Amino acid sequence: MTMDAAEIAGRVTITARAYERIAAAVAADALGVPSRDPKATVRDEQGRLRADISSGIDPSGMDSSGTDSRGSDPAGRSVVATAARARSLVTERLTALTGADVARVRIHLTHVVRNERRAS
């Protein structure tokens, strides 16, 4: 006999710090920056999450589909287009990973990061 998680008594609590670490990791990926760069603050907004992220951005690190494009597009993308796509990706991924209802994601850009690949 197998049990569904819903049938087991108890509850699961995810701390604000855990949400913040998840949001920062997702933002690093979406913005094309090292994982140590983004700082996230997550708050409850009437039962929904509100994430405020402060980070640098690498406009050449993402393409319009949200995948890594370094090297394939030397000119890169605009900072505005990359940031808008990153905000959407953070919202989607934060919801998917935590199961939480995300009310708002705000990204505050602090600098531009150029992760150029070096020829060997």
N, C-alpha and C positions, 0 to 999 in steps of 0.2 A: 504494500500500500504506500503510495506517495502522497505527501501533503503539499498543498499549495501554500505559499508564504502567507496568503491572506487568512489561512486557517490556524496559524500559529499565534497564540496569545502574546501580547506585548506591543511595543511600538518602536519605531526607529526615529531617532532625532539627529538631524544634521546641524552642526554648529555653524554659526556665522563665519567662523574662521575657515571651515571646510568649504563653504560656498565661495569665499573670497579666493582661496587657493585654486579652486576649479575655474572660477572666472578669470583669474590672472593667467592660468595655463592656456585656456582657450583663446584669450586675447593675444597672447604671445604668438600662437600659431596663426591666428587670423591677421595680425599686423605684420608678420614676418620678422619679428624681433627675437632676441634671446629670451629664454624663459625668466631670467632674473629682472628683466626690464619692467614689465607691467606691474602696477600696484592696484589692487582692487579693494573697494569697500562695498559691502552688500548690506542692504537694509530691508526691513519688512515694510511694505507699503500697503496697508490694509489687506494683509494675507497674501500679497504678491511680492516678488523680489524686485528690488531696484538696485542695479549695479552701476557704480561709478568707477571708471577705470582711467588711470593716468599712465601714459606710456609714450614711447617713441614709436615711429612707424617707418617701415621700409616700403615705399611705394612700388619698387620693382620686384618685391617678393611675392606678389599675388597676381593672378590673372582674373578675368571676369568670372570664371567658374569657381574661384576660391581655392585653386590649387597653385602649388609652387611654380613660378615661371622664371626664376632667376636663370639668367643665361639665354633664355629664349626670346626675351624682349629687352634689349639693352637700354632702350629709352625709358622703360618702366611705365608705370601708370601714374596718374595724378594722385596727389595726397588726398584730395577730396573723394575721388572715386574709390580709392583703397580704404579710406576710413569708413565710408558709407557701407561698403561690402563687409568690412570687418565687424561693424556694429550689428549687421544682420546675422552674420555667422555666429557671433558671440551669443546673441539672443537664442538662435536655433539650437546651438550646441549646449548651452547652459540648461535649457529646457530639457533637451534629450538626456543629458547626463544626470541631472538631479531630479527630474520629474516635477520640478517646481514651475509655477506659473510666473513667468518673467514679465513684469509690468513695463520696465524701461531699462535700457542700457545707455549710459552716457559715456563717451570716450573723450578724454581731454588729452590732446596731443602736446607733448612737451619738446620733442625734437625729431629730427629725421635721421634714420640709421641707414647707412649704405653697407649692406652685406655683400660686397663684391667677392666673387670667386677668384682665387689666385690661380694662374696657370702654373703647372708643375714642371 
